[in-house]
């Protein structure tokens, strides 16, 4: 589950970066990113995945699971 959480968080961050390049204001998503990092650090992988999905939806509506 740890590997899946890491992949989802990385994918969500990639989507957020792409959204920023498109001119989307990503500042409101920063707290979610911080929560993702805290969840990973505390080994709460289910929460990290859930938060990564929220970041992905904010960034463009795609699921972090669909990003290679």
N, CA and C of each residue as an Amber inpcrd file, in Angstrom:
protein
   204
   0.8250000  -1.1950000   0.0000000   0.0000000   0.0000000   0.0000000
   0.8720000   1.2640000   0.0000000   2.0480000   1.1700000   0.6220000
   2.9360000   2.3220000   0.6530000   3.3300000   2.7460000  -0.7650000
   3.6770000   1.7790000  -1.5890000   4.0830000   2.0880000  -2.9600000
   2.9470000   2.7470000  -3.7360000   1.7410000   2.2300000  -3.5700000
   0.5840000   2.8150000  -4.2530000   0.3550000   4.2470000  -3.7940000
   0.4760000   4.4970000  -2.5080000   0.3000000   5.8510000  -1.9760000
   1.3530000   6.7940000  -2.5480000   2.5870000   6.3430000  -2.5960000
   3.6520000   7.1780000  -3.1590000   3.3960000   7.4940000  -4.6280000
   2.9520000   6.4870000  -5.3830000   2.6620000   6.7000000  -6.8030000
   1.5190000   7.6930000  -6.9850000   0.4760000   7.5640000  -6.1680000
  -0.6730000   8.4700000  -6.2930000  -0.3090000   9.9040000  -5.9290000
   0.4630000  10.0600000  -4.8700000   0.8680000  11.4070000  -4.4600000
   1.7540000  12.0320000  -5.5330000   2.6870000  11.2750000  -6.0720000
   3.5610000  11.7840000  -7.1350000   2.7410000  12.1810000  -8.3590000
   1.7620000  11.3660000  -8.7110000   0.9120000  11.6690000  -9.8640000
   0.0800000  12.9190000  -9.6130000  -0.4360000  13.0610000  -8.4070000
  -1.2280000  14.2480000  -8.0720000  -0.3820000  15.5070000  -8.1460000
   0.8470000  15.4170000  -7.6660000   1.7530000  16.5710000  -7.7380000
   2.0760000  16.9190000  -9.1920000   2.2080000  15.8980000 -10.0230000
   2.4520000  16.1310000 -11.4490000   1.2690000  16.8650000 -12.0790000
   0.0570000  16.4360000 -11.7450000  -1.1360000  17.1120000 -12.2580000
  -1.2120000  18.5570000 -11.7710000  -0.8510000  18.7690000 -10.5240000
  -0.8820000  20.1170000  -9.9600000   0.1230000  21.0210000 -10.6740000
   1.2860000  20.4720000 -10.9530000   2.3110000  21.2360000 -11.6730000
   1.8190000  21.6020000 -13.0830000   1.1630000  20.6600000 -13.7440000
   0.6220000  20.9230000 -15.0800000  -0.4650000  21.9880000 -15.0190000
  -1.2980000  21.9160000 -13.9820000  -2.3680000  22.9130000 -13.8190000
  -1.7630000  24.2960000 -13.6140000  -0.6980000  24.3750000 -12.8430000
  -0.0480000  25.6630000 -12.6060000   0.4800000  26.2380000 -13.9150000
   1.0470000  25.3730000 -14.7560000   1.5500000  25.8330000 -16.0610000
   0.4280000  26.3500000 -16.9560000  -0.7770000  25.7970000 -16.7660000
  -1.9320000  26.2500000 -17.5540000  -2.5290000  27.5310000 -16.9930000
  -1.9880000  28.0110000 -15.8840000  -2.4740000  29.2580000 -15.3130000
  -3.4790000  29.0930000 -14.1950000  -3.6860000  27.8720000 -13.7180000
  -4.6140000  27.6280000 -12.6210000  -3.9410000  28.0680000 -11.3120000
  -4.6970000  28.7760000 -10.4790000  -4.1870000  29.1700000  -9.1630000
  -4.1960000  27.9350000  -8.2690000  -3.0260000  27.4040000  -7.9760000
  -2.9290000  26.1630000  -7.2070000  -2.6960000  26.4040000  -5.7110000
  -2.6380000  27.6570000  -5.3010000  -2.3940000  27.9610000  -3.8890000
  -3.4030000  27.3010000  -2.9470000  -4.6840000  27.2590000  -3.3050000
  -5.6310000  26.6090000  -2.3910000  -5.3660000  25.1090000  -2.1870000
  -4.6240000  24.4810000  -3.0760000  -4.3350000  23.0500000  -2.9430000
  -3.1260000  22.7810000  -2.0570000  -2.3870000  23.8000000  -1.6930000
  -1.1710000  23.6020000  -0.8870000  -1.4460000  22.9010000   0.4380000
  -2.5130000  23.2590000   1.1610000  -2.7710000  22.5250000   2.4150000
  -3.0020000  21.0320000   2.1850000  -3.6400000  20.6820000   1.0760000
  -3.8480000  19.2670000   0.7650000  -2.5280000  18.5560000   0.5220000
  -1.6150000  19.2380000  -0.1620000  -0.3040000  18.6550000  -0.4340000
   0.4410000  18.4190000   0.8810000   0.3540000  19.3890000   1.7890000
   1.0000000  19.2380000   3.0940000   0.3820000  18.0830000   3.8790000
  -0.9290000  17.9460000   3.7880000  -1.5990000  16.8410000   4.4670000
  -1.1640000  15.5010000   3.8780000  -0.9800000  15.4570000   2.5710000
  -0.4760000  14.2340000   1.9210000   0.8850000  13.8580000   2.4950000
   1.7590000  14.8410000   2.5930000   3.1040000  14.5820000   3.1100000
   3.0430000  14.0880000   4.5570000   2.1890000  14.7020000   5.3570000
   2.0520000  14.2660000   6.7550000   1.5090000  12.8480000   6.8440000
   0.5390000  12.5390000   5.9860000  -0.0430000  11.1920000   5.9960000
   1.0050000  10.1520000   5.6070000   1.8150000  10.4640000   4.6040000
   2.8800000   9.5370000   4.2140000   3.8830000   9.3580000   5.3440000
   4.2520000  10.4530000   5.9800000   5.2400000  10.3890000   7.0600000
   4.7360000   9.5530000   8.2350000   3.4260000   9.6460000   8.4960000
   2.8650000   8.8880000   9.6170000   2.4040000   7.4850000   9.1980000
   2.6970000   7.1190000   7.9540000   2.3580000   5.8040000   7.4020000
   0.8510000   5.5560000   7.3260000   0.0980000   6.6430000   7.1540000
  -1.3480000   6.5510000   6.9610000  -1.5980000   6.5860000   5.4530000
  -1.3310000   5.4640000   4.8190000  -1.3400000   5.4060000   3.3610000
  -2.7300000   5.5750000   2.7610000  -3.7470000   5.1020000   3.4350000
  -5.1140000   5.2710000   2.9310000  -5.4690000   6.7550000   2.8610000
  -5.1010000   7.5010000   3.8890000  -5.3710000   8.9470000   3.8790000
  -4.5420000   9.6510000   2.8100000  -3.3030000   9.2240000   2.6400000
  -2.4520000   9.8260000   1.6210000  -3.0640000   9.6390000   0.2340000
  -3.5850000   8.4550000  -0.0240000  -4.2290000   8.1890000  -1.3190000
  -5.4730000   9.0520000  -1.4830000  -6.2920000   9.1260000  -0.4460000
  -7.5120000   9.9350000  -0.5070000  -7.1800000  11.4090000  -0.7520000
  -6.1930000  11.9200000  -0.0450000  -5.7930000  13.3160000  -0.2190000
  -5.1810000  13.5520000  -1.5960000  -4.4220000  12.5930000  -2.0960000
  -3.8550000  12.7220000  -3.4380000  -4.9610000  12.8020000  -4.4780000
  -6.0290000  12.0570000  -4.2810000  -7.1670000  12.1250000  -5.2070000
  -7.8190000  13.5070000  -5.1610000  -7.8980000  14.0970000  -3.9740000
  -8.4560000  15.4550000  -3.8610000  -7.5820000  16.4610000  -4.5980000
  -6.2750000  16.3340000  -4.4480000  -5.3510000  17.2190000  -5.1560000
  -5.5120000  17.0380000  -6.6610000  -5.6120000  15.7970000  -7.1070000
  -5.7600000  15.5160000  -8.5440000  -7.0520000  16.1210000  -9.0850000
  -8.1380000  15.9770000  -8.3450000  -9.4090000  16.5680000  -8.7970000
  -9.2990000  18.0830000  -8.8630000  -8.6520000  18.6860000  -7.8910000
  -8.4740000  20.1350000  -7.9010000  -7.6670000  20.5650000  -9.1200000
  -6.6580000  19.7850000  -9.4410000  -5.7360000  20.1490000 -10.5140000
  -6.3200000  19.9760000 -11.8990000  -7.3070000  19.1080000 -12.0530000
  -7.8110000  18.9410000 -13.4010000  -8.9130000  17.9290000 -13.5300000
  -9.3600000  17.3930000 -12.4360000 -10.4790000  16.4860000 -12.4850000
 -10.1390000  15.0390000 -12.8000000  -8.8650000  14.7620000 -13.0940000
  -8.4750000  13.3900000 -13.3730000  -8.1510000  12.6750000 -12.0770000
  -8.1210000  11.3860000 -12.1320000  -7.7230000  10.5860000 -10.9700000
  -6.2120000  10.3940000 -10.9950000  -5.6100000  10.4750000  -9.8280000
  -4.1700000  10.2410000  -9.7440000  -3.8170000   8.8110000 -10.1010000
  -4.7910000   7.9190000 -10.0500000  -4.5430000   6.5190000 -10.3940000
  -4.3640000   6.3240000 -11.8980000  -4.8610000   7.2720000 -12.6910000
  -4.8070000   7.1420000 -14.1440000  -3.5300000   7.7310000 -14.7580000
  -2.7220000   8.3710000 -13.9470000  -1.5200000   9.0350000 -14.4620000
  -0.3440000   8.0600000 -14.3790000   0.3630000   7.8550000 -15.4810000
   1.4980000   6.9140000 -15.4590000   2.6610000   7.4620000 -14.6520000
